[in-house]
Amino acid sequence: MLTLVIPMVALLGYAWTDGGRQPMRDIVQPLPVPRAGK
């Protein structure tokens, strides 16, 4: 499941920022444990 959650969270985070202003790494690093609830 992690293999599916990581890419989805990365894509969501990338689109969540100002038109993908920040790289995915900036979003994945501070969030080592992706929240599936949110």
Secondary structure, DSSP 8 states (H G I E B T S, - for coil): -HHHHHHHHHHHHHHHSTTS-S-HHHHHSS-SS--S--
